[in-house]
Structure formats: C-alpha cells, structure tokens
C-alpha cells in the first residue's frame, strides 16, 4: 500500500488497485458486502489486503445509514 497516496487523497481506499470510496460504495449499493466480491465487482482482486478494514468500515457505515432510513 502506498501510504503517501492515501494521505494525499482521502477518497482512495485501495492503492494497489486504484479503488476509491465511490467504487466501493457502487458495489455496496448493488448489495455486495463481501470484500473479495467487492473487488471482483470492480474487475480486480485483492492484492496486499491492507484496504480490507477500510472496505469493511464502508460496508458497516452503509449498513448503519440503511438502518437509519428504515425507522
């Protein structure tokens, strides 16, 4: 992972595959919540795995947002 690139652009989630928050959220919107499947949705595969926790946080945040609108 390229920490300098991530610091320069906070929307960058995966420096190995150049995936941004919008790319991850597009997969989540389609109902995909598994890390590997999110990568596959974006026509790539996990490499170093450093972004796994960030991806999972986005999934959880999206799930929390969905629950807020359910009430």
Backbone as JSON, one array per atom type, in Angstrom:
{
  "sequence": "XXXXXXXXXXXXXXXXXXXXXXXXXXXXXXXXXXXXXXXXXXXXXXXXXXXXXXXXXXXXXXXXXXXXXXX",
  "N": [[0.84, -1.17, 0.0], [0.44, 2.23, -0.73], [1.08, 4.59, 1.31], [1.51, 7.37, 1.21], [0.07, 8.17, -1.05], [-2.52, 7.59, -0.19], [-2.78, 9.39, 1.92], [-2.63, 11.76, 0.51], [-4.96, 11.73, -0.96], [-7.86, 11.33, 0.47], [-10.09, 9.92, -0.4], [-9.23, 7.69, -1.64], [-9.17, 4.28, -1.4], [-7.98, 1.77, -1.94], [-4.79, 1.42, -2.81], [-3.35, -0.37, -4.31], [-5.05, -1.29, -6.32], [-6.19, 1.0, -7.26], [-8.74, 1.88, -6.24], [-11.51, 3.75, -5.23], [-13.54, 5.44, -2.74], [-16.07, 5.85, -3.94], [-16.1, 3.74, -5.81], [-16.18, 1.49, -4.17], [-18.56, 1.97, -2.76], [-20.38, 1.83, -4.86], [-20.48, -0.89, -5.4], [-21.48, -1.78, -2.95], [-24.0, -0.6, -2.99], [-25.19, -2.2, -4.86], [-25.7, -4.36, -3.36], [-23.58, -5.91, -2.61], [-21.41, -7.08, -0.21], [-19.23, -8.49, 0.63], [-15.73, -8.56, 0.95], [-13.92, -9.66, -1.06], [-15.72, -10.07, -3.15], [-16.52, -7.44, -3.61], [-14.18, -6.42, -4.62], [-14.04, -7.98, -6.96], [-16.35, -7.07, -8.27], [-15.41, -4.65, -9.09], [-13.74, -5.4, -11.08], [-11.25, -6.5, -10.29], [-8.84, -8.04, -8.07], [-8.1, -8.73, -4.62], [-4.95, -7.61, -3.4], [-2.59, -6.8, -1.5], [-4.16, -6.65, 0.77], [-4.38, -4.68, 2.68], [-6.42, -2.79, 2.55], [-8.71, -3.99, 3.4], [-9.9, -3.58, 5.99], [-10.75, -0.92, 5.75], [-12.58, -1.12, 3.65], [-14.47, -2.79, 4.88], [-15.33, -1.08, 6.89], [-16.64, 0.85, 5.35], [-18.72, -0.72, 4.36], [-20.05, -1.3, 6.77], [-20.72, 1.31, 7.59], [-22.47, 2.0, 5.54], [-24.47, 0.16, 6.01], [-25.34, 1.03, 8.52], [-26.38, 3.5, 7.74], [-28.48, 2.66, 6.13], [-30.1, 1.43, 8.01], [-30.86, 3.63, 9.51], [-32.64, 4.93, 7.81], [-34.66, 3.17, 7.73], [-36.29, 3.51, 9.89]],
  "CA": [[0.0, 0.0, 0.0], [1.18, 3.49, -0.83], [0.51, 5.45, 2.36], [1.55, 8.77, 0.77], [-1.07, 8.4, -1.96], [-3.75, 7.61, 0.62], [-2.81, 10.65, 2.66], [-2.86, 12.84, -0.45], [-6.35, 11.65, -1.42], [-8.59, 10.53, 1.45], [-11.13, 9.08, -1.01], [-8.56, 6.5, -2.15], [-9.29, 3.17, -0.45], [-7.04, 0.71, -2.3], [-3.74, 1.94, -3.69], [-2.89, -1.44, -5.22], [-5.99, -1.43, -7.43], [-6.76, 2.32, -7.55], [-10.18, 1.91, -5.95], [-11.89, 4.89, -4.41], [-14.77, 5.25, -1.96], [-17.2, 5.72, -4.88], [-16.05, 2.39, -6.4], [-16.63, 0.55, -3.14], [-19.97, 2.24, -2.49], [-21.18, 1.35, -6.0], [-20.69, -2.32, -5.17], [-22.35, -1.92, -1.78], [-25.34, -0.23, -3.44], [-25.7, -3.37, -5.59], [-25.93, -5.42, -2.38], [-22.36, -6.7, -2.41], [-20.79, -6.65, 1.04], [-18.04, -9.29, 0.87], [-14.51, -7.88, 0.49], [-13.44, -10.21, -2.34], [-16.76, -9.8, -4.17], [-16.45, -6.01, -3.92], [-13.04, -6.3, -5.54], [-14.43, -8.58, -8.24], [-17.31, -6.15, -8.87], [-14.6, -3.6, -9.7], [-12.85, -6.06, -12.05], [-9.91, -6.69, -9.74], [-8.76, -8.96, -6.95], [-7.26, -8.19, -3.55], [-3.5, -7.83, -3.51], [-1.92, -6.85, -0.21], [-5.17, -6.81, 1.82], [-4.37, -3.56, 3.63], [-7.65, -2.0, 2.46], [-9.84, -4.8, 3.88], [-10.59, -2.94, 7.12], [-11.41, 0.29, 5.25], [-13.75, -1.59, 2.89], [-15.47, -3.27, 5.84], [-15.89, 0.11, 7.55], [-17.59, 1.43, 4.41], [-19.89, -1.62, 4.37], [-20.75, -1.08, 8.04], [-21.29, 2.66, 7.55], [-23.61, 1.94, 4.64], [-25.5, -0.61, 6.71], [-25.87, 1.93, 9.53], [-27.19, 4.51, 7.04], [-29.71, 1.98, 5.7], [-30.93, 1.23, 9.19], [-31.4, 4.93, 9.91], [-33.75, 5.29, 6.95], [-35.73, 2.19, 7.93], [-37.13, 3.92, 11.02]],
  "C": [[0.89, 1.24, 0.0], [0.54, 4.51, 0.12], [0.5, 6.92, 1.95], [0.39, 9.09, -0.16], [-2.37, 8.47, -1.18], [-3.87, 8.9, 1.39], [-3.11, 11.82, 1.73], [-4.3, 12.88, -0.93], [-7.14, 10.75, -0.48], [-9.73, 9.69, 0.86], [-10.55, 7.8, -1.59], [-8.58, 5.42, -1.07], [-8.18, 2.15, -0.7], [-6.02, 1.25, -3.28], [-3.24, 0.89, -4.66], [-3.74, -1.49, -6.49], [-6.64, -0.11, -7.83], [-8.28, 2.35, -7.39], [-10.45, 3.02, -4.95], [-13.2, 4.58, -3.68], [-15.96, 5.05, -2.89], [-17.26, 4.33, -5.51], [-16.59, 1.37, -5.41], [-18.12, 0.72, -2.88], [-20.87, 1.79, -3.64], [-21.48, -0.13, -5.84], [-21.65, -2.54, -4.02], [-23.8, -1.61, -2.16], [-26.01, -1.39, -4.19], [-25.94, -4.56, -4.65], [-24.72, -6.3, -2.1], [-21.66, -6.18, -1.16], [-19.52, -7.45, 1.38], [-16.83, -8.62, 0.22], [-14.06, -8.37, -0.89], [-14.45, -9.93, -3.45], [-16.8, -8.33, -4.55], [-15.3, -5.76, -4.88], [-13.4, -6.83, -6.92], [-15.43, -7.69, -8.99], [-16.56, -5.04, -9.63], [-13.52, -4.16, -10.62], [-11.41, -6.18, -11.57], [-9.98, -7.73, -8.63], [-7.9, -8.33, -5.86], [-5.79, -8.51, -3.8], [-2.92, -7.92, -2.11], [-2.9, -7.01, 0.96], [-5.23, -5.67, 2.82], [-5.69, -2.77, 3.64], [-8.87, -2.74, 3.02], [-10.6, -4.1, 5.0], [-11.33, -1.67, 6.68], [-12.68, -0.08, 4.47], [-14.84, -2.04, 3.86], [-16.12, -2.12, 6.6], [-16.93, 0.78, 6.65], [-18.87, 0.59, 4.34], [-20.72, -1.37, 5.63], [-21.42, 0.29, 8.06], [-22.53, 2.7, 6.67], [-24.77, 1.21, 5.29], [-26.15, 0.24, 7.79], [-26.77, 2.98, 8.91], [-28.51, 3.9, 6.59], [-30.65, 1.79, 6.87], [-31.56, 2.52, 9.66], [-32.62, 5.3, 9.08], [-34.91, 4.32, 7.11], [-36.7, 2.62, 9.0], [-38.11, 4.97, 10.66]]
}
